[in-house]
């Protein structure tokens, strides 16, 4: 289970191993990952192997973030409001993988409904980082990241609204890929903020990410924001010569000189990033600096909070305990809706609902919500301008390796906010964006992110794959660092 | 009266003529058992997404054109957020007036008490209906069949001055919806629901100045045209009474509801307590660009509307204004009449049969013309037979009755018993044969035994089994006996 998809596929085809055996191994690993890192909401002990190998993914086990609707399998969104909810339909992405013959092993823990970036707010408890159990995985695709990193299976599905795939990937030393908005149908993904939510995948190689998204994507008549990507072949494109030549960095985000009070960890992280840039140059890429108005960058976190909370407060209004979820107590309908929601949601979510309601109120909407939408447009326009000249933007992920679980992790450091939050740009514009591991600090993995223009997923993956090939982190398993 | 009433309407009409609902593939029908026309999205199961039904957009644009409204370049939807057990998502997908919904700033000419009047339309928008609730002693039931049914909401300016005007407008609008194939417009099925706003202003003030209009009182959920009439009249009286007793100025702007049983409007809430619906753009439905070519097609497909048909009936067919009015009141009846015309039945004959005989039957049996057994082509057979004198008008009525009671074709009754031999050639042949076979009686008759004429009539009737046309028989006999 520590191998990549292609190698497992070859073994299956050559009958060196059966799907049944793979499933059994994966289940054993899953139990271990559950005990050590609390990565799963549900493990499916009755998961069955597949006899016929019809595609690269046939017979190979995988994990699903618990905010995907899975038919006849508990799907909680890691929330008490849905702690007993068993859907009667599959999310389109899951359905597509089922058709390819992929085998679900378990449903992974997330920050409740994808809100939060720590992996600590799920209703089944905190998810621990397989590289160091005293540290977090980041979130919200925490369980997916942890389980892929420790080798339960080659991939797990994630979802990304701000950086929920790409940040945990960095903290867990793996690959996290968020394709262009609408490439994968969101039908069946429990919504957090619909205009930002993107389905994606966590893997241990760029190649695997390409293979999985090839199978997940496609126009879906159940999602009006999905589009026809039938002429995009991610895996095949990796075998072709890339047309990408120029990439850029944004100094306002990654220049060490901007952080006069940088910790040694941050310094090391940014120096390591410089080394990655050197590799890019050695691969023949032109790397240039492009400035973005710092005022725009400083607004990122607020814009994200305003838009995502506003949409979330509306999106999660269907959780009333009337049709599904535990029925609340009370004599009137509004009373038992209130009771259901008071008991069901964690404090973090409630706080976000309050923010969301506040910014949408008539008297505040212009000042907060509408202005946030305007700033979002400005940022996206700026990025599109950059993408006219550059094939991709390359930036470090976060301020360093995974943070300690015990610590003031929930408070943003004013000085490094931009560095922590810049991945949200990818969601503002629906840009394809991938994180790959690019080194270690004190034995803990760190990551680098590559983001390109909408619909140019092939180019982004090609760049990531080339870079990956020049670094020793492809396919790495947590705890078994090879230097 | 010292006061001028100012009345405005919000008319909600379900679009009943599409196969499926506004955002789901569940059937759009009425009389089904509860919770049978439901898709997951209608009950807001987590992860479900709205998919816009383009046919609803087409019909709503048609309504907008009929109302001479400005049409938007783009079509988009908004969320209206509030909690209520009949609203599964916790928000309704609807359209706000900014940006332009289906249409704004139009007008409609309608007839009231023989006069053509014009009402200004503020806007018309497309939205989804909520589920329906039934309340019992200590429990309530929810039926999701209605959840997601397309609804057109039309808002007029407060241009009506009487309940009669408001109701005449509603009747006109209902028949427009029927004529244009948008809705059955059946109030019994709850397809039309109204909110009414009423204020009164002093007669001597300037009406063009909105500040003179008085305090607007909104009356919610009036579900029949009779109710609209009664509620308006009640509210005008109530407000005049407040004026006369000097209490009017203390009355706050408020929402009231119409209590049908007590025939009173009752206080619900003041304007101050109005709910903030926190509208924002629905992120799951991309902007739909309205193609001007499509608009042209829609425009061309608008059928002739009642007022136009009425004019045609009077001017082209020479019908009385009364008959024309009776015919256009119900589209199905007007269609029946027009089918008669297409079959080349004389317009006045057709009008006479439809307005007197057929409507009489329909009313007697509380039947719809679409379910009526006797088709226009059957009617043509009967009318043709009568016009050829092969049956009398009394027989025509009898055959009409037999056709509808026995549900058989008219010709069955005409051939068997009632059809007279009225063909002159055929009768002459029969008669001349009889005369030549009774030479001695003929001579006796010619010699003055005139009562033998009846003997000859008797012979003809015997020969024809009584079917010879008696008038013609006498005429021909007289001629033949003289030969």
Interface residues (C-beta under 8 A of the other chain):
Chain A: X68 X69 X75 X77 X82 X85 X87 X88 X89 X91 X186 X187 X188 X189 X190 X191 X193 X194 X195 X221 X222 X223 X224 X225 X310 X311 X313 X314 X316 X317 X318 X319 X320 X322 X323 X324 X333 X334 X337 X357 X360 X361 X362 X365 X369
Chain B: X40 X43 X44 X45 X46 X47 X48 X49 X50 X51 X52 X79 X81 X83 X84 X85 X88 X89 X90 X91 X140 X142 X276 X278 X279 X280 X283 X284 X285 X286
